[in-house]
Amino acid sequence: MYNDADVCVLEKYGAVVLLAVPLSKAPSPHTDAHDLGINAVRFSSSSNLLATGSTDRFIKLWDVRAGTAVQGTLGGSNEGITSIEFDPSVRGFTEASLDPRSSLTLTGHTRKVTAARFKCSLWQVVTGSADRTVKLWDLHRAACTQTMEVTSHCSDVVCSEYVIVSGHYDHKIRFWDSRLARCTRETLAQGRVTSLDICPDHRQLLSCSRDDSLQVVDLRMVHTPIFVFRYAEGFKCGSDSTKAIFSPDGSYVAAGSADWAVYVWNVGGGHLEARLPEVHSSTVSAVAWSSSGEYVVSVDKSRCAVLWSDI
């Protein structure tokens, strides 16, 4: 019996695999967590469970409070893991299947799946792909219910109740009405979009792009950025999949840099709040902030995961 058997999305070439997951152990403050570079990291909604995804095609599972030994590893991908998402409801899948070997595969993309998010309503997942489509899936039927065609590689997606937001290599952020399956508006970033995140209150959108900037916009007035965090001394977006995130209360944003450090900005004041020490030894690819606000984990291209607290 699992104490926290949330569900994560494991992405693979042309498909998405959903797995029920068991508890495992937490990384030490500084540890080689995988055999190859780590691309993705995510806390469960309870903050007890942490998942890391790697170019080695595996997701490893850690119990943040219980120690350092790895007890759970999920496979099934035929390419490196680029994104991880937990079921925000902590229901549904945990009741339907507690077997860590169980999975549901959604097949329909023709190229690599780059992003997958659970939608606000239960039993729906939104995916983005290098095949230039955004898809909405019904998990009851394991079927695609909507396909939204785009003119550019999709790097990330986020969603609220009726709105799906996608970021693209053509520097554009697109907003879709999921009821109509069409793009209702676009906004232009200054570079290739690498990641998107929505503030917990769903009022603000964070984007990161290859021009080394992060941008926060009000979702009610998307053409007018609230803040653009650009050209912080030393900060450099290190890859086309660098992930930036909001803090749990939306007061801060954080991103890893090619200079091996993690940067934290203050949303209210628009200034750099902190530059965490260079514990990493390569480009920091992704960061995750626990919903409790207690921990931040950063991961890099040299297999290292770093657990931060009291930042």
N, C-alpha and C positions, 0 to 999 in steps of 0.2 A: 504494500500500500504506500503510495507516494504522498508526501505532505504538501507538495507544490508541483503538480504535474501539468504545468502550462504547456502550450503548444507553440512550436516555432515553425517558421517557413524556411525550408532549405531549397535554395535555388540551383537549377542545373540548366544545361543546354536545352532550350526550347520547352522547358516544363518547370513546374513548381511541385515540391514534395512537402506535405504537411505531416509532422510527426508528433505524437504524444511523448513527453520526455520525463525521465526520472530525476531524482535529486542526485547531485554529485558534490564535488568539493571545490573550494575557492582557490584562485591563484594566490601565491604569496605576493608581497608588495612588488616583487620584481622577479619574473620567471619566464623561461622559454616555454610557452604554452603549446606550441605546435612544431611540426617538422619543417614547415615552410612559412612564409610571411602571412601575417594575419590581416584580413581585409575588413572584418566586421565584428562588432561587439554589441551586446544588448542585455539589459537587466529585465527580468520578469516584472510584472506589475507589483508584486509583493516585495521586490528588492532582494529576495532571498536567493534567487537563482540567476546565474550569469551564463551567457552563451558566447563563445568566440568562434568565428568562422575563418577558414584559412584557404590559401592556395593549395594546400594538401588535400582538399576536397572533403574535409571533415569539420563537423561542429563539435566542440567540446563543452561540457557542462560542468559548472562549478557551484558549490554552495558557499556563498560569500562569507558566512559567519563560522563555518565548521572546520576549516583546515586547509590543507594544500594538495592532497592526493586527488587525482582525477579518477572519477568513478563512472562517468558516462561519456560515450562518444557516439555520434550519429553520422552515418554515411548515407550514400545513395546518390550523390552528385557525380556527374562525369566531367565537371569542370570545377575550378576554384569557387569557393563561397564568396559572394560579393555583398550579401545583405541578410540580416536575420530579423524576424519580427515575432513577437509573442502575441497570443490571443489576449486582447485587453480585457475580455470579460472574465477570464479565468474560469469559464464554465464550458458548456458545449462539448468540446473535445475531451476535456478531463473526465466528463461523465460518460461519454460515448466509448472511450477507449483509454485504458490505463496501461496498455501494453506498449513499452518503448519501441518494440519492433514494428508496430503498426504504422501504416502510412497511407496517404491519399495523394495520388499524382495527378496534376492538372496538365494536360498536354494540349498544345495548340500554337505556341510561339514557334517561329521557324529559325530563330537565332537565340543567343544567350539571353536568359532572363536576368535583368540587372537590378530589379527592385520588386518587392512584394510587400503589401500592407493589408492587414485586416481592416475592413471597413467598419464604421461605427455600428451598423446593424450586424447582428450575429450571422454567421455562416456566409459571409461574403469576403472575397479577397480581390484586391486590385493589383495588377502587375504591369510593369513596364519592361521593354525589351529593346535589344539592338536591332530587332526587325522593324522598328519604327511603328510599333503599335502599343496602345494601352488597352488592357483587357480587364473586364469585370467578370468574376466567377461566382457561381452558385455552388457552395460546398455540399449542399444536400444532394445535388445531382451530379457533382463533379463535372460541371459543364460551364463553358463560357457563355455568358448571356449578352455581353456587349463587346464589340471591338471598335476602338477609336483609332483611326489611322492618322499618322503624323508624318511630317516630311523630314524628320531628323531622329537619330539615335536617342532613345530615352534613357537617361542616367538615373533618375529617381522619381518616385511618386509619393504623395501623401494625400490624405483625404479626410473630410469631415462628413456630415450626414448626407448631403447631396452634392458636394463639390469634390472633384478630384483634381489635384494639381500635379503637373508633370514637368520635370526639368530636362533640358535637351542640349545636345552638342552644338546646335545652331544659335546658342546664346539666349534662347527663349524659354520663358516659363509660361505654360499653358494652363488655363482653367477650364474644366469640363463640367457640365451639368449632367450628372449620372442619370437623371430622369429622361433626358433628351438625347444622350450619347453624342453630344457635339460640343465643340470648343466655343465658349462664350466670350473669352477675352484672352489677350496675350500681354506679357510685359517683357521687356528686354533686359537681360543681365549684361554685364560688361565683358564676360568671357564665357567659355564653355561651362555649363552648369554641372557641378559634381555631386551636389546633394541638396535635399530639402528637409525642413522640419517644421512642424506646426506647434505653436505655443500651447501649453496645456489648456488654456481657456479658448483656444481655436480662433483667436482674434488677430494673431500675427503669424507671418510666414518668414522663415529664415532660409536663405539660399547661400551656397558657397560656390565660387566660380574660379576658373583657372587664372584670372587676372589678379589673384591673391587678395580677393575682397570677400567679405560677408555682408549681406544686405538683409535688413529687417523691414518688412512692409506691413501696413495695416490691411487686412484682407477685405476691408470695406472700401479702401482707396488704394488699390494695388499699384497705381502709376506714380504714387508719391512715397518714396522710401522714408521711413522714420529715421533710420540710421544706416549709414554705409561704413562698415569697419574696414578701412582700406589702408594698406601700406604701414601697418604696425611694424616697427623696426624688427627685422629678423623673420617675420612671418612670411611663409611661402607655401601656397597650396601645392602639395607634392605629387598629386596624381589626378587622373580623371574620375576617381571614385572617392576622393577625400570626403569624409563625413563630418559635418558640423551640427551641433545640437543646442537646444534650449536647456536651461536648468529646469528642475521640476516646477519652480514657481514663476518661470518666465523672466526672472530678473537678470539673468546672465546668459551668454552664449559662449560655447567652447569649441575649439577646433585644434587638431594636431597640425604640425608644420614639418616641412622638409628639413628644417634645422634641428630636428629631434626633440623639440620642446612642445608643450601644450599651452595654448593661449586662451585666456578667459577675458571677455569684454563685459562691461556693465551696460545693460540695455537702457536703463534710465538716464545715465549720464553720457553714454556714447563713447566712453574712454576705455582703454586697456586696464583691466583690473589686476591681472596677474599673468606672469609668465612662469609656468612651473619648470623646475630644474630639468636639465638635459640628462635624464636617467636613461632614455632610449639611446640606441646606437644606429638608428636609421630613421627614415621618414615615418612619422606618426600618421597612420592611415585612417583611424577612427577613434572616437571617444564615446563613452556612455555614462550617463548620470543616473544614479539610482533614484527612484521616485521618493524615497525617504530623504534625499538630499545629503545623505551621510557619506556616500562614496562616489568617486569618479574612477573609471577604468579607461586607460588608453592602450592602444595596441599598435604594433609597427610591422614593417616589412621584414624585419630580421627575427621574427617568431616570438617577440617579447610582449608580455602583458604586464602593465603596471597598475597597481591598486593605490589610489590616492584617497586620503581622508582629511577632513578639517581644512579644506582649501579655502 
